């Protein structure tokens, strides 16, 4: 099992919204890979239903983007054709600095992104 579970906002939205296509998958992953899930603050914007998970400490933010800003910007430049969002760049950087990471996501772009230049990012994704 991964030592560090990194939650993308797409996973969190699917988990919290039963009408989301990937809700059943996300709910199953939440049981198989239980919290706490780590994320960046940028990944939490615009999801009001997160208050409960934040209050229960199921989601924790342990990433200071400013400390990693050069690497985050480097990743965004590298993947400009995808394009890579600031949030995705922060999550990829988290996968580089945390030991034994797995990114929980429904976003297929994480299959394209690489950590440390060429390493596949370990992901749990529905497809």
Secondary structure, 3 states (H helix, E strand, C coil): CCCEEEECHHHHHHHHCCCCCCHHHHHHHHHHCCCCEEECHHHHCCCHHHHHHHHCCCEEECCCHHHHHHHHHHHHHHCCCCCCCHHHHHHHHHHHHCCCEEEECCCHHHHCCEECCCEECCEECCC
